[in-house]
Amino acid sequence: KLNKRGDTPPATLPASARDTSVSGTKALLSRSSSPAVSVKRICTGTKQAEVLLEMSCDKLCVRTIHVTYTDSAGNQQHCSQSGYNVKMFLPASSTDVKVSFSVVGGGRICKVDREDPKAPWVRDADGRSVPETFFYASCAQHIQYFIRGPSLHSWVAQVDERQRMEGLLEMVSRDIQCVRKMDVAYSDEHGVRQQWSASGYNVK
């Protein structure tokens, strides 16, 4: 179901899914080799031993993801990267992780109430907008942030946390000129064919 901001609720395939088919129109899967997707590896090693932080944005402006964490030696590390779709790999041993966002050439991205369908701004006691910051004692293996809006009013529309054993299919629209639909069919662990479909600008 498409909500007011053009996103759909998340859906995942079980790890046992097989014989999967995907169809849609005028869509680009975020896993493809697109120049709009930038990857930054903060540590060495295999991906299975890392935490993936992913920022997926519309193209109304360019955003920056800022990450602070404590490594296995107890040292605090800082890193940031800008783009429309950014992937950052942190060591799996990372703790005290802090994630925030800003607009290139603009200010920090502020918090909205994602529980409210209208997503109003969260304000402090003085009526000022509250910068959006996420804190984690330790991270899930994959955390994805979906950011929307123009340069002066960007917001984190959705946050998705998952473990890598889940099957994620994602359709990321490169514009907002129309709404696309993604159709998925697969066989579950019992051999029964299952179907799922959703429409939106960014579907997963």
TADAGI-V713659 format. One record per residue. N is the residue number from 0. RES is the residue in three letters. SS is DSSP state (helix for helix, strand for strand, loop for the rest). Layout:
n	res	ss
N	RES	SS
N	RES	SS
//
This chain:
n	res	ss
0	LYS	loop
1	LEU	loop
2	ASN	loop
3	LYS	loop
4	ARG	loop
5	GLY	loop
6	ASP	strand
7	THR	loop
8	PRO	loop
9	PRO	loop
10	ALA	loop
11	THR	loop
12	LEU	strand
13	PRO	loop
14	ALA	loop
15	SER	loop
16	ALA	loop
17	ARG	strand
18	ASP	strand
19	THR	strand
20	SER	strand
21	VAL	strand
22	SER	strand
23	GLY	strand
24	THR	loop
25	LYS	loop
26	ALA	loop
27	LEU	strand
28	LEU	strand
29	SER	loop
30	ARG	loop
31	SER	loop
32	SER	loop
33	SER	loop
34	PRO	loop
35	ALA	loop
36	VAL	strand
37	SER	strand
38	VAL	strand
39	LYS	strand
40	ARG	strand
41	ILE	loop
42	CYS	loop
43	THR	loop
44	GLY	loop
45	THR	loop
46	LYS	helix
47	GLN	helix
48	ALA	helix
49	GLU	strand
50	VAL	strand
51	LEU	strand
52	LEU	strand
53	GLU	strand
54	MET	strand
55	SER	strand
56	CYS	strand
57	ASP	loop
58	LYS	loop
59	LEU	loop
60	CYS	loop
61	VAL	loop
62	ARG	strand
63	THR	strand
64	ILE	strand
65	HIS	strand
66	VAL	strand
67	THR	strand
68	TYR	strand
69	THR	strand
70	ASP	loop
71	SER	loop
72	ALA	loop
73	GLY	loop
74	ASN	loop
75	GLN	strand
76	GLN	strand
77	HIS	strand
78	CYS	strand
79	SER	strand
80	GLN	strand
81	SER	strand
82	GLY	strand
83	TYR	loop
84	ASN	strand
85	VAL	strand
86	LYS	strand
87	MET	strand
88	PHE	strand
89	LEU	strand
90	PRO	strand
91	ALA	loop
92	SER	loop
93	SER	loop
94	THR	strand
95	ASP	strand
96	VAL	strand
97	LYS	strand
98	VAL	strand
99	SER	strand
100	PHE	strand
101	SER	strand
102	VAL	strand
103	VAL	loop
104	GLY	loop
105	GLY	loop
106	GLY	loop
107	ARG	strand
108	ILE	loop
109	CYS	strand
110	LYS	loop
111	VAL	strand
112	ASP	loop
113	ARG	loop
114	GLU	loop
115	ASP	loop
116	PRO	loop
117	LYS	loop
118	ALA	loop
119	PRO	loop
120	TRP	strand
121	VAL	loop
122	ARG	strand
123	ASP	loop
124	ALA	loop
125	ASP	loop
126	GLY	loop
127	ARG	loop
128	SER	strand
129	VAL	loop
130	PRO	strand
131	GLU	loop
132	THR	strand
133	PHE	strand
134	PHE	strand
135	TYR	strand
136	ALA	loop
137	SER	loop
138	CYS	loop
139	ALA	loop
140	GLN	loop
141	HIS	strand
142	ILE	strand
143	GLN	strand
144	TYR	strand
145	PHE	strand
146	ILE	strand
147	ARG	strand
148	GLY	loop
149	PRO	loop
150	SER	loop
151	LEU	loop
152	HIS	loop
153	SER	loop
154	TRP	strand
155	VAL	strand
156	ALA	strand
157	GLN	strand
158	VAL	strand
159	ASP	strand
160	GLU	strand
161	ARG	strand
162	GLN	loop
163	ARG	loop
164	MET	loop
165	GLU	loop
166	GLY	strand
167	LEU	loop
168	LEU	loop
169	GLU	loop
170	MET	strand
171	VAL	strand
172	SER	loop
173	ARG	loop
174	ASP	loop
175	ILE	loop
176	GLN	loop
177	CYS	loop
178	VAL	loop
179	ARG	strand
180	LYS	strand
181	MET	strand
182	ASP	strand
183	VAL	strand
184	ALA	strand
185	TYR	strand
186	SER	strand
187	ASP	loop
188	GLU	loop
189	HIS	loop
190	GLY	loop
191	VAL	loop
192	ARG	strand
193	GLN	strand
194	GLN	strand
195	TRP	strand
196	SER	strand
197	ALA	strand
198	SER	strand
199	GLY	strand
200	TYR	loop
201	ASN	strand
202	VAL	strand
203	LYS	loop
//
